[in-house]
Amino acid sequence: MRHRHGLRKLNRTSSHRLAMLRNMTVSLLRHEVIQTTLPKAKELRRVVEPMITLGKRPTLANRRLAFNRLRDRGMVTKLFAELGPRYAKRNGGYLRILKSGFRKGDNAPMAMVELLDRPAAEEGESKGAKA
């Protein structure tokens, strides 16, 4: 029985899964939009949203926790300098997962994961509204 085992194994060992989710988290925080498979996207949400919540309170302990989980000094700086203040008024739900069809090779369901309230998205929408 799988009662109370909430994570997806994604057909990987625990160390590979941890490294993959860490890399995907850093990529999402860097580019603010990535494309991946749907199960990975749903599992990524469980990693990224607590990180952004951690970035709302810029204490030394939170910075150390974030660095321990991300292992990327530049992303920790961006998390506390840009993303934390951007989502200070939001009580969770920082990600949007959009289904984007199926992958050509193996027909896996694909999804686009993006951070809400991106500055680049607002500029694109305003340009589209003017046209």
Stockholm file with secondary structure:
# STOCKHOLM 1.0

chainA/1-131         MRHRHGLRKLNRTSSHRLAMLRNMTVSLLRHEVIQTTLPKAKELRRVVEPMITLGKRPTLANRRLAFNRLRDRGMVTKLFAELGPRYAKRNGGYLRILKSGFRKGDNAPMAMVELLDRPAAEEGESKGAKA
#=GR chainA/1-131 SS CCTTCCSCCTTSCHHHHHHHHHHHHHHHHHHSEEEEEHHHHHHHHHHHHHHHHHHTSCCHHHHHHHHHHHCCHHHHHHIIIIIHHHTTTCCSCCEEEEEEEECTTTCCEEEEEEESSCHHHHHHHHHHHHC
#=GC SS_cons         CCTTCCSCCTTSCHHHHHHHHHHHHHHHHHHSEEEEEHHHHHHHHHHHHHHHHHHTSCCHHHHHHHHHHHCCHHHHHHIIIIIHHHTTTCCSCCEEEEEEEECTTTCCEEEEEEESSCHHHHHHHHHHHHC
//
